[in-house]
Amino acid sequence: MIRLKEGKERSLLRRHPWIFESAIARGGADAGETVRVESHGGQFLAWAAFSPASKIRARAWSFDETQRIDAAFLIARCEASVRARARFDIQSDGMRLVHGESDGLPGLIVDRYGDTLVAQFLSAGAERWKAVLADALLQATGLERLYERSDTNARSLEGLPSAAGWLRGEGPTEHSIQEHGWRLGLDIATGHKTGFYLDQRDSRKKFADSVRRLGSQRVLNCYCYTGGFTVAALAGGAGHVTSIDSSAPALERARANLALNGFDAGRAQFLDADVNASLRRFIEEGRTFDAIVLDPPKLAPTAAHAERAARAYKDINRLGLKLLAPGGVLFTYSCSGGISADLFHKIVASAGADAGVDGYITERLGGAPDHPMTLEFPEGEYLKGLVVMRKA
């Protein structure tokens, strides 16, 4: 049992699942053990998984005092999460099936790539129940293979070692998924996250549609990774796409993705280079682009990193806006949890002022619907995006 300090129960009464170390007056347990959480006055608040090494000292499983946290509970949660995806409009055979706290399974991430599941067990609670969860996921999906990618920094914050490899069954780690009107190759063993950025699925479709609608011929894809937005731009009819990333293996995969979709390699240029330096060089050369994607890696994992990250986001967007042709469109993103949607808007606005560029914000973007933000857990909204059309 853990008891909170006076006044620290408000977030749990709103059914927010996190209990920070600083909120606890007394109590504890072993890593991943289920604890009863009570207010300072002894009122029941939640059943939660305890994590003695994390600043998020406990993560709530349930706010129902009569609920037993056992295998049956976890099986039911996995089944509910998988069923929910059938109600979303997902134009792909690659999708997120469990999105952690948003699906009532704190610290568990599960993606499906065709006939294979890939899971990340990122909290002490998910780790303690790993075997039960693995079996429950295969039962809920009817699949036979599950690969673990618990090799992120989040594990170390929970005091857990890195872990990766087959948990159930085995098979190839190379896959290709259908997404909208194209295919994309990936490797679940070596790719970022669980193998790919599924959260940008719908943004890639919007970018393809924008390129087609505006007749964008010169496209720039920054931090292109394995070329998802590059493929989307070419599918939308772009004449030529310049793609930049600092990872040679990612660029090789991007080239392979063009070939997988039958696109002429002459319509694309891949640069193994620093994005900022490349953008400055393009400005010096007087180049402009009709459509630009800025999708940098996470720069602010928490709010404590926000100020430094804001400067980096501003500089990237200032350079991008300078390169955007009048009437052109910029798709710009932040996947940093420490940067709110409101702050990101202000950063891009400030970048426009410094670049001497004004534009219409035609749309706000987020993760695909299988990466949900819920009413009770707004932190699920980690991916923010803006579509900016430069005034002609």
C-alpha positions in Angstrom: 0.0 0.0 0.0 1.1 3.6 -0.6 -0.4 6.7 0.9 -0.2 10.1 -0.8 0.7 13.4 0.7 -2.2 15.7 1.5 -3.7 17.3 -1.6 -1.9 15.0 -4.0 -4.9 12.9 -4.9 -6.5 15.4 -7.3 -5.0 13.9 -10.5 -6.0 10.4 -9.6 -9.6 11.6 -8.9 -9.5 12.8 -12.5 -8.3 9.3 -13.4 -4.9 10.3 -14.5 -2.7 7.2 -14.2 0.6 8.6 -13.0 1.8 8.9 -9.4 5.0 10.7 -8.9 7.6 10.0 -6.2 7.1 13.5 -4.8 3.4 12.8 -4.2 4.0 9.8 -1.9 4.0 10.1 1.9 4.8 6.5 2.7 4.6 3.0 1.5 6.3 0.9 -1.2 6.6 -2.5 -2.9 8.8 -4.6 -5.2 9.2 -3.6 -8.8 6.0 -4.1 -10.7 4.0 -5.3 -7.7 0.4 -4.1 -7.5 -0.2 -1.7 -4.7 -3.3 -0.1 -3.3 -3.1 3.7 -3.6 -4.8 5.8 -0.9 -5.3 9.5 -0.3 -3.8 11.2 2.8 -7.1 10.5 4.5 -7.2 6.8 3.6 -9.6 7.0 0.7 -9.1 4.4 -2.0 -7.8 5.9 -5.3 -6.4 3.2 -7.5 -4.6 -0.1 -8.0 -1.2 0.6 -9.5 2.1 -1.0 -10.5 4.9 0.2 -8.3 8.3 1.2 -9.7 10.9 1.9 -7.0 13.5 3.3 -9.5 11.3 5.7 -11.5 10.2 9.2 -10.8 6.8 8.0 -11.9 6.7 5.8 -8.8 3.4 4.1 -9.7 1.2 3.7 -12.7 -2.5 3.0 -12.2 -4.0 -0.2 -13.6 -7.6 0.5 -12.4 -9.6 3.0 -10.4 -12.2 0.4 -9.3 -11.6 -0.8 -5.8 -13.3 -4.2 -6.5 -11.0 -4.9 -9.5 -8.5 -7.7 -9.2 -5.3 -7.1 -11.1 -4.6 -10.6 -12.4 -4.1 -12.5 -15.6 -7.8 -12.3 -16.5 -7.8 -8.5 -16.1 -4.8 -8.1 -18.4 -6.2 -10.5 -21.0 -9.4 -8.5 -21.1 -7.5 -5.2 -21.5 -5.5 -6.6 -24.4 -8.6 -7.9 -26.1 -10.4 -4.5 -25.7 -7.4 -2.7 -27.1 -7.2 -4.9 -30.2 -11.0 -4.6 -30.7 -10.8 -0.8 -30.6 -8.5 -0.8 -33.7 -11.3 -2.4 -35.7 -13.3 0.8 -35.2 -10.5 3.1 -36.5 -10.0 3.9 -40.2 -6.5 2.3 -40.6 -5.4 2.0 -44.2 -2.5 -0.3 -43.6 -1.5 -3.8 -42.4 1.0 -2.1 -40.0 -0.7 -0.6 -37.0 -0.4 0.1 -33.3 -2.5 -2.3 -31.2 -1.6 -1.1 -27.7 -0.7 2.5 -26.9 0.3 2.3 -23.2 -1.7 4.4 -20.8 -4.2 5.4 -23.4 -5.3 1.8 -23.6 -5.2 1.2 -19.9 -1.9 -0.8 -20.1 0.8 1.5 -18.7 4.2 1.1 -20.2 3.1 -1.4 -22.9 3.5 -0.6 -26.6 2.5 -3.1 -29.2 2.6 -2.8 -33.0 1.5 -5.2 -35.7 3.4 -5.7 -38.9 1.5 -8.1 -41.0 1.6 -11.5 -39.2 4.1 -10.4 -36.5 3.7 -8.4 -33.3 6.4 -6.2 -31.9 6.1 -5.2 -28.2 7.9 -2.8 -25.9 7.6 -3.5 -22.1 8.6 -0.1 -20.8 7.4 -0.1 -17.2 8.0 -2.2 -14.1 4.4 -3.3 -14.2 4.5 -4.4 -17.9 7.8 -6.2 -17.2 6.4 -8.1 -14.3 3.4 -9.4 -16.3 5.4 -9.8 -19.6 4.6 -13.6 -20.0 0.9 -13.1 -19.4 0.8 -10.1 -21.7 2.7 -11.8 -24.5 0.3 -14.8 -24.5 -2.8 -12.5 -24.2 -1.7 -10.4 -27.3 -1.2 -13.5 -29.4 -4.6 -14.9 -28.2 -6.3 -11.5 -29.0 -4.9 -11.3 -32.5 -4.7 -15.0 -33.5 -1.0 -14.6 -34.4 1.9 -16.8 -33.4 5.0 -14.5 -33.4 5.9 -11.7 -31.0 9.3 -9.9 -31.1 10.4 -7.8 -28.2 12.0 -4.3 -28.7 12.5 -3.2 -25.1 15.7 -1.5 -25.9 14.8 2.1 -25.3 16.0 4.7 -22.7 12.6 4.5 -21.0 13.6 1.1 -19.7 16.7 2.5 -17.8 14.5 5.1 -16.2 12.5 2.2 -14.7 15.6 0.4 -13.6 15.2 -2.3 -16.2 17.8 -3.7 -18.5 17.6 -3.5 -22.2 15.9 -6.6 -23.9 15.3 -7.5 -27.5 14.6 -10.7 -29.4 11.8 -13.3 -30.1 9.5 -13.8 -27.1 7.0 -16.1 -28.9 7.7 -18.0 -32.1 10.4 -16.8 -34.6 10.7 -15.8 -38.2 12.1 -13.1 -40.4 12.7 -9.6 -39.0 12.4 -8.0 -42.5 8.9 -7.0 -43.4 7.0 -4.8 -45.8 3.7 -3.2 -45.1 1.0 -1.8 -47.3 0.1 1.8 -46.4 -2.6 3.7 -48.4 -1.4 3.2 -52.1 2.2 2.2 -51.5 4.4 -0.3 -49.7 7.2 0.3 -47.2 10.0 -2.0 -46.1 11.3 -2.2 -42.5 13.3 -4.4 -40.1 11.7 -4.9 -36.7 15.1 -5.8 -35.2 17.0 -2.7 -36.2 14.4 -0.1 -37.2 13.6 2.9 -34.9 11.0 2.4 -32.2 9.4 -1.0 -33.0 10.7 -0.9 -36.5 8.9 2.0 -38.2 7.1 5.3 -37.6 3.5 4.1 -37.9 2.3 7.3 -36.2 2.9 9.4 -39.3 0.8 7.1 -41.6 -2.0 9.6 -42.1 0.3 12.5 -42.4 2.1 10.8 -45.2 -1.2 10.4 -47.0 -2.0 14.1 -46.4 1.4 15.1 -47.8 0.8 13.0 -50.9 -2.6 14.6 -51.4 -1.2 18.1 -50.9 1.6 17.5 -53.4 -1.0 16.2 -55.9 -3.4 19.1 -55.3 -0.8 21.9 -55.5 1.2 20.3 -58.3 4.4 20.4 -56.2 7.4 19.5 -58.3 10.4 20.2 -56.1 10.1 18.5 -52.8 12.5 18.4 -49.8 12.2 15.7 -47.1 14.4 16.5 -44.0 15.2 13.8 -41.5 13.8 11.4 -44.1 14.7 8.2 -42.2 13.6 5.3 -44.6 11.8 7.6 -47.0 8.1 7.3 -46.0 7.4 10.9 -47.0 9.6 10.6 -50.0 7.5 7.7 -51.3 4.3 9.6 -50.5 5.6 12.7 -52.4 6.4 10.6 -55.5 3.0 8.8 -55.2 1.5 12.3 -55.2 3.2 13.2 -58.5 6.3 15.1 -57.4 8.8 15.7 -60.1 11.8 15.4 -57.8 12.4 14.8 -54.1 15.6 15.6 -52.2 15.8 13.6 -49.0 18.3 14.2 -46.2 19.3 12.0 -43.2 22.5 11.4 -41.3 22.0 7.6 -41.3 23.5 5.7 -44.2 21.5 2.5 -43.5 18.3 4.5 -43.3 19.0 6.0 -46.7 19.7 2.6 -48.2 16.3 1.5 -47.0 14.8 4.6 -48.4 16.3 3.8 -51.8 14.9 0.3 -51.5 11.5 1.7 -50.7 11.5 3.7 -53.9 12.4 0.5 -55.9 9.7 -1.4 -54.0 7.1 1.0 -55.4 8.5 1.1 -58.9 9.6 4.8 -58.8 12.3 6.0 -61.1 15.5 6.5 -59.0 16.2 9.6 -61.2 13.3 11.4 -59.5 15.1 11.3 -56.1 18.3 12.4 -54.5 19.4 11.1 -51.1 21.9 13.1 -49.1 23.8 11.5 -46.1 24.4 14.9 -44.4 23.5 17.2 -41.6 20.1 18.8 -42.2 20.9 22.3 -40.8 24.1 22.5 -42.8 22.3 21.3 -45.9 19.5 23.9 -45.5 22.0 26.7 -45.1 23.8 25.6 -48.3 20.6 25.4 -50.2 19.8 29.0 -49.2 23.3 30.2 -50.3 22.7 28.4 -53.6 19.3 30.2 -54.1 17.3 27.0 -54.2 13.6 26.8 -53.3 11.1 24.0 -52.9 7.4 23.7 -53.5 6.8 21.3 -50.6 9.0 20.6 -47.5 8.8 18.1 -44.6 10.6 18.8 -41.3 10.2 15.7 -39.1 13.2 15.9 -36.7 13.9 13.3 -33.9 12.7 13.9 -30.4 14.5 17.1 -29.1 12.7 17.5 -25.7 11.7 14.3 -24.0 10.5 16.3 -21.0 9.5 19.9 -20.2 12.9 20.4 -18.6 14.5 20.2 -22.1 11.9 22.5 -23.7 13.9 25.7 -23.8 17.0 24.2 -25.5 14.8 22.2 -27.9 12.7 25.3 -28.8 15.8 27.0 -30.1 16.6 24.0 -32.3 13.1 23.7 -33.6 13.0 27.5 -34.4 16.3 27.3 -36.3 15.2 24.4 -38.4 11.8 26.0 -39.2 13.4 29.4 -40.0 15.7 27.7 -42.6 12.8 25.6 -44.0 10.5 28.6 -44.4 13.3 30.6 -46.2 13.6 27.7 -48.7 9.8 27.5 -49.2 8.6 28.9 -52.5 5.7 31.4 -52.4 2.5 29.3 -52.5 4.5 26.3 -51.3 3.6 24.1 -48.3 5.5 23.1 -45.2 4.7 20.0 -43.1 6.5 20.6 -39.8 6.5 18.3 -36.7 7.6 17.9 -33.1 7.5 14.5 -31.5 8.8 15.9 -28.2 6.6 15.3 -25.2 8.1 18.4 -23.6 6.9 20.7 -26.4 3.1 21.4 -26.2 1.0 22.0 -29.3 0.6 25.7 -28.3 4.4 26.1 -27.7 5.2 24.5 -31.1 2.8 26.9 -32.8 4.6 29.8 -31.2 8.0 28.4 -32.2 7.0 28.1 -35.8 5.5 31.6 -35.8 8.7 33.0 -34.4 10.7 31.2 -37.0 8.5 32.7 -39.7 9.0 36.2 -38.3 12.8 35.7 -38.3 12.7 34.4 -41.8 10.5 37.2 -43.0 7.9 34.7 -44.2 4.1 34.7 -43.5 1.9 31.8 -44.2 -1.5 30.3 -43.6 -1.8 27.4 -41.0 -4.1 25.2 -43.0 -4.2 22.2 -40.6 -3.0 20.9 -37.3 -1.7 17.4 -37.3 -1.2 14.6 -34.8 -0.5 10.9 -34.6 -2.6 8.4 -36.5 -5.8 7.3 -34.7 -4.3 4.0 -33.5 -1.9 6.2 -31.4 -4.7 7.7 -29.4 -4.8 10.6 -26.9 -7.6 10.1 -24.4 -9.6 12.4 -22.2 -7.9 11.1 -19.1 -4.4 11.0 -20.5 -3.5 14.1 -22.6 0.2 13.1 -22.5 -0.7 10.6 -25.2 -0.5 13.6 -27.6 3.3 13.5 -28.1 3.2 14.2 -31.9 2.3 17.6 -33.1 2.3 19.0 -36.6 1.4 22.1 -38.6 0.7 22.5 -42.3 1.9 26.0 -43.3 1.2 27.4 -46.8 3.4 30.3 -47.6 1.6 33.3 -48.8 2.1 33.9 -52.5 
